[in-house]
């Protein structure tokens, strides 16, 4: 991310790289060229192996990325309908909640990247209306991100403040996890964009976060240090150059 701060960007970690459950190898085929990792992961994990074999990618390999995202969205919507029909009259979210959430996550991912804001909002609110407990937290984070993109900075801040402590205290995450740092960036931008005292608080948080990133080289998340440092620098640079 961004800017004002930074120290030894050439420092390399001596800690053995961890493999995390969210790490994912993008298929090395023409269709997936230039497709983001999160898109590939959030699509492919919706399918059982035998189902994925039935999806034809080759004929769409030469399409622009946006058109390929449309193909993926249509495939997921078709799969959702098929899964719903298979468990009817029971609701899919009750019969197969994990599969249902994976499907809606895949759909939301495509909607976000395609700029389908109204559809994305409906997807997120559908999940939140039928989900309880900790399973709601990632979706509240997505709602915060969507509010930020839509210019609802105060609401984005409220949601990010709700989500961030959960991520920082989660046994699989922590203060320097990519997830917690991503939510911290949402919070920084949401406060900065409100100006005044909020901007000053955002600047302090950005400096504190960069200091945290500079210490993460020896943590289990050390392999993400360079990426997290750059994302924060880029964010701060963008905010510094933008007149609110």
Residue, then its C-alpha position, 0 to 999 in steps of 0.5 A: x500500500x502506500x507511502x510516507x513510510x517504509x524502510x528496508x524494502x530489500x529485506x528478506x525473511x529467513x523464516x520458512x514459508x507457510x502454506x495457508x488454506x487460502x493459498x491457491x495455484x491458478x491453473x496454467x491454461x490460456x483461459x486463466x491468463x491474467x485472471x486474479x488468484x481470488x477469482x480462480x480460487x473462488x470459482x474453482x472451489x465451488x465445484x466438485x472435481x467431477x463437476x469441474x471437468x464438465x465446464x468448458x473453458x477452451x472456447x472462451x480462452x481468447x475473450x477479454x478478461x471482463x468477458x471471461x468473468x461474465x462466463x464464470x458468473x453465468x456458470x456459477x449462477x447455473x450451478x447455484x440453480x442446479x444445487x437449489x433444485x437438487x435439495x428442494x423443497x429445502x433451502x440450499x442455505x439450510x441443506x448445504x450451508x458451506x456449499x451455498x456460501x462458497x457459491x455466493x462468494x464466487x458470485x460476489x467476486x465476479x459481480x464486484x470485478x464486473x462493477x455490478x454494484x446492485x447485484x453485489x449488494x443483493x448477494x451480500x445482504x442475502x448471505x447476511x440475512x441467513x447467516x449467524x455467528x462468525x460466518x457473518x464476519x467476512x461478509x460484513x468485511x465485504x459490505x464495508x469494502x463495498x460501502x467504501x467503493x460507493x463513497x459511504x465512508x462513515x458506514x465503511x468505517x463502522x463496519x471495518x471497526x467491527x470486523x478488525x478486532x475479530x480478525x486480529x484475534x482469530x487463531x488462524x489470522x492475527x494482527x499481521x495477517x493479510x486479512x487483518x491488514x486488508x481491513x486496516x486499509x479499508x479503515x484507513x481510507x474510510x477515515x482519511x476520506x472523511x477529512x479533519x480529525x478522521x484524516x489525522x487518525x487515518x494518518x496515524x493508523x497508516x504509520x502504525x500499520x507500516x511499522x507493523x509490516x516492517x516487523x512481519x518479516x519473521x512472522x508466519x506471514x512473512x512471505x506477504x511482507x513485500x506485497x503488504x508494504x507496497x499495497x499500503x504505500x500505494x494507498x497512502x500515495x493515492x490518498x495524498x494525491x487526491x483532494x477530498 
